[in-house]
Amino acid sequence: MAMIHVNRGATSLGVIPEEQVREGIRAGRFVGSDLGWKEGMANWQPLSQFAEFAQDLPAAATATPPPQAPVPAAPTAGSTTTAVAPRSGLPWEQRHSIGFLNGFAQTVMIVLARPTEAFTVMRTEGGLGDPLLFGVIGGSIGVIIWTLLSAVIHSLGLAAALSQQSSLDNLIGASLGGAMLIVRLIMAPIIIAIVLFIWSALVHVFLMIAGGANKTFETSFRALSFAYGATALFDVVPCCGLWIALIWMLVADCIGIARSHETDIGRAVLAVLLPVVICCGGLLVVLLMLGVGIGALMQHSGQ
């Protein structure tokens, strides 16, 4: 279902599914002179000019001139810039009017299916609370379901039979008994919140180094939290869910950083991937040093 950005003058009325806009027109919440924009349109238009709403608007609305309001400019010939909507906010930021579950589900769908549009309309300011809550909820759902599934698999002795199960599942499953399982479930939201702050700080620092940090840490945190909250739900997919979530999160992170900071994708990719490469490289060096140290100790003890 198409998501439509609706403005009344210079005031945003939100990012609303097409069917809800239609219901709003019938109920009188929206009028033909309200401006609308959806992906693929070159410019804003009054709702009275949308073919899909023609039967829902009274005849008088069609003749009402649209209010004067700033609208995105159409792309010029040869330009690679596409028309974008103003930062009216993701559905999650409109949850007080469209409903908690509805706002969460719509945000997940737009981030996963249309990340460029999602991070184009995402507000770059407005506090850390909304994106943090979204990230913790999405991440906790993924972690809790994955943890419970792993516990069931290992309790039934099915781990060995599942040849495609990841080694990480086997490692985690070994520590999923009784009290440890409860501790992991309780601690998951806290750990997710801490990791989101650390990851956002790392990416923002590297974005500053790459020269692409056109906005504040708050913007980076908002983009990365929304990206994680949506992609973490892939964790519920058996066997390969963790890898799907990781790969799609990195893709969404790159798009989110580029669109929210209004910088080029190259700088965004550097900011997202460099911390991963450095951390993985550092871990590899530590493991090599440990291997060399253990080898030397074993050789020494054998003499």
Residue pairs with C-beta under 8 A, 6 or more apart in sequence:
1 17
1 18
1 19
2 17
2 18
2 38
2 39
3 15
3 16
3 17
3 18
3 38
3 39
3 91
3 106
3 110
3 117
4 15
4 16
4 17
4 18
4 21
4 36
4 37
4 38
5 12
5 14
5 15
5 16
5 36
5 37
5 38
5 85
5 86
5 88
5 121
6 12
6 13
6 14
6 16
6 21
6 30
6 34
6 35
6 36
6 47
7 13
7 34
7 35
7 36
7 37
7 44
7 69
7 86
7 88
8 34
8 35
8 67
9 67
9 69
10 69
10 70
12 86
12 88
12 89
13 30
13 34
13 88
14 88
14 89
14 91
14 94
14 97
14 98
15 85
15 88
15 89
15 90
15 91
15 94
15 121
16 24
16 94
16 98
17 106
18 38
18 52
20 98
21 30
21 36
21 47
21 53
22 52
22 53
22 56
24 30
25 31
25 47
25 53
25 56
25 57
26 56
30 47
31 47
31 57
31 61
31 64
32 46
32 47
32 48
32 57
32 58
32 60
32 61
32 62
32 64
33 46
33 47
33 48
33 61
33 64
33 65
33 66
33 67
34 46
34 47
35 44
35 45
35 46
35 47
35 66
35 67
35 69
35 71
36 44
36 45
36 46
36 47
36 50
37 43
37 44
37 45
37 72
37 83
37 85
39 114
39 117
41 83
42 74
42 75
42 83
43 71
43 72
43 73
43 74
43 83
44 69
44 71
44 72
45 66
46 64
46 66
47 53
47 57
47 61
48 57
48 61
48 62
48 64
72 83
72 84
72 85
72 86
73 83
74 83
75 81
75 82
75 83
84 120
84 121
85 117
85 120
85 121
86 121
87 120
87 121
87 122
87 123
87 124
88 121
88 123
89 121
89 122
89 123
89 126
90 107
90 110
90 111
90 118
90 121
90 122
90 123
90 226
91 98
91 102
91 103
91 106
91 107
91 110
92 103
92 104
92 106
92 107
92 130
92 134
92 226
93 103
93 123
93 126
93 130
94 103
95 102
95 103
95 104
98 106
104 134
104 137
104 138
107 118
107 134
107 226
107 229
107 230
108 138
108 229
108 230
108 233
110 117
110 118
111 118
111 119
111 226
111 227
111 229
111 230
111 231
111 252
112 230
112 231
112 248
112 252
115 227
115 251
115 252
115 255
115 256
116 255
116 259
118 226
118 256
119 223
119 226
119 255
119 256
119 258
119 259
119 260
120 259
122 222
122 223
122 226
122 256
122 259
122 260
123 222
124 215
124 218
124 219
124 222
124 260
125 216
125 218
125 219
126 222
127 218
128 218
128 221
128 222
128 225
130 222
131 221
131 222
131 225
131 226
131 229
132 193
132 196
132 221
132 225
134 225
134 226
134 229
135 192
135 193
135 196
135 224
135 225
135 226
135 228
135 229
135 232
136 189
136 192
136 193
136 196
136 229
137 229
138 228
138 229
138 230
138 231
138 232
138 233
139 188
139 189
139 192
139 196
139 228
139 229
139 232
140 188
140 189
140 192
141 232
141 233
141 236
142 232
142 233
142 234
142 235
142 236
142 241
142 245
143 188
143 192
143 232
143 235
144 185
144 188
145 235
145 236
146 235
146 236
146 241
146 242
147 172
147 176
147 181
147 184
147 185
147 188
149 236
149 238
150 169
150 172
150 173
150 176
151 173
151 176
151 181
153 159
153 162
153 165
153 169
153 173
154 173
154 174
154 176
159 165
159 169
159 170
159 173
162 239
164 239
164 240
165 238
165 239
166 239
166 240
166 242
166 243
168 242
169 239
169 242
176 184
196 221
196 224
196 225
196 228
197 221
199 224
199 228
199 275
200 217
200 220
200 221
200 224
200 225
201 217
202 275
203 220
203 224
203 253
203 257
203 271
203 272
203 275
204 213
204 217
204 220
204 221
204 271
206 270
206 271
206 272
206 274
206 275
207 213
207 220
207 257
207 261
207 263
207 267
207 268
207 270
207 271
209 271
210 267
210 270
210 271
211 267
212 257
212 258
212 261
212 263
212 264
212 267
212 268
212 270
212 271
213 220
213 261
213 263
214 261
214 262
214 263
215 260
215 261
215 262
219 260
219 261
220 257
220 260
220 261
222 260
223 253
223 256
223 257
223 259
223 260
224 253
224 256
224 257
226 256
227 249
227 252
227 253
227 256
228 249
230 252
231 245
231 248
231 249
231 252
232 245
232 249
233 245
234 241
234 242
234 244
234 245
234 248
235 241
235 242
235 245
237 244
250 272
250 273
250 276
253 268
253 272
254 265
254 268
254 269
254 272
254 273
255 265
255 268
257 263
257 268
257 271
257 272
258 264
258 265
258 267
258 268
261 268
